[in-house]
Amino acid sequence: MSDVRDRSTGVRRDLSEDALRHLPYQRFPAALKGLMQERHLSYRQMAYKTRLSAGYLNHLTKGTRPVPANPVIRTIAVALRVQPDFFLEYRLRRVLSRVEDSTRLTDALYGILLLRMPVSDEVKRVLESLDG
C-alpha cells in the first residue's frame, strides 16, 4: 500500500484497493460524529477548525440539518484529516454528476441495476475509462 500526503491539505491518502473497500457506509451524521469522537474534538474545537458554528455542527451530527454542500464537506474533511470521499454523500454526489453527464451511461446503469441486464463489454470499457 502506498501512502501519500495531499500537498494542499497534508491529509494522508491511501492508494490501495483495500482502502477503498474500507470506506464507511455510514450516513453523514454518524460518520461526522464518529470522527469527532475518535479524534476527541468538541463542537467548539471543530467550529474553530472549520469556521462553522458549533451549533450548526451539532445539528449536522444529529441529522437535523441537511447534509452540507460539497465545499463544506471538504472543509470538514480537512479539519478531520480525511479525504472528502470518506463521506458517503460526497461519493454519491460525485457518482451522480458522472451519470448525469452521460445519457448512455445512465441508460446502461439503469439496465444493469434495475432491469438486471448483463454488463456489456462497452459498459465495462466506459467504466474503466472513468478511472483516469
N, C-alpha and C positions, 0 to 999 in steps of 0.2 A: 504494500500500500504506500502510495506517495503522500507526502504531507507538504502542503504549500500554504503560505500566508498571502491573503489578498493584500496587495500593496496599498490600496486605498483605505482599508479598514483594519488590517492586521489580524483579521479573522482566519483561523485555521481552516483549510479546505481539504477534506479527504477526497481523493480521486478514484477510489476503488468502487467496484460494483457492490461490494459488501456494504459500503457506507450508504449507498442508495437504498439498499434493502432495509436499512435500519432507520430510515426517515420515519418520524412519528405519523400516525394516522389519527392523532387526536385533533379535535377541532381547536380553533384559535384560543378560546378562553382557557381551556385546560392546558394547552401547550405553553401559553404565556405564564400562567400561574405556576406550572411545574418548573419552568426555567427560573423564574424569580425565586422560588423556594430552594431549588438546587444551588443557586448562586448566593443565597442568603441576602437578597435585596428587598428592601422595604419599598412601598409605593413612593415614598419621598425620595429615596435614592434613585429609583427608576425615573422619577419625574426630573430629577436633576440631570441624569444622563441623557434623557430624550428630549427635554424641554416640553414635555407634555404634562398636563396636570395630574397630580396624584389621584384626584377624584375620577378623572377620565380613565386612567389606568385601572383603577378599582372596578369601574363599570366594565371595562374590557375583559377582566379576569372572571367576572360574574356572568358575562354574556348578556348584560342589559343594554349594551350599545352594539351596533353592528360592527362586524369585522372591519377594521380600518382599510383605507386605500393602500395600494402597494407602496407608495412613498413612505407612509407612516410605518408600515410593516418593516420596510428596510431600516428605518431609524431605530425601531425597537430591536431588530436583529443585530445591528451594530452594537447597541448598548449591552445586549446579552451575549455578544461574541459568538453568534451563529450566522449562518448564511440565511438570507430571507426565505429560501426554499425549504428551510426547516419547517415552516408553517404550511400546513396542508392547503389552506385557502390561497396562498400565494402560488403554489404549484398548480392548483386548479385553474386559477386565472390565466396563468401562462399557457396551459394546455388549451383553454378555451380561445385565447387570442390566436393561437396557431390554427385551430379548427375553423374559426370564423374567417380566416384569411383564405381558406381553400374549400370551395364548394365540393370538389372531388373528394377531398379527404373527409369532409363531413358526411357525404353520401356513403363512402366506403366504411367509415366507422359506424354509421347507422346500421348498415347491413350486417356488419360483424357483431356488434354489441346487442342490437335489438332484434334483428331477423335471424341471427345465428348462422350467417353465411360464412363460408371458409375465407381465410385471409389469402388474397391473391398475391402472386409474385410482385405485381405492380405496387400494391399497397405496402408490401414489405420494403420495396425499394424506396418508396416515398418516406416511410417512417425512418429508414436508415439514413436518408439524406437530411433529415431534420437534426441529426446529431451534430452536424458541423455548424 
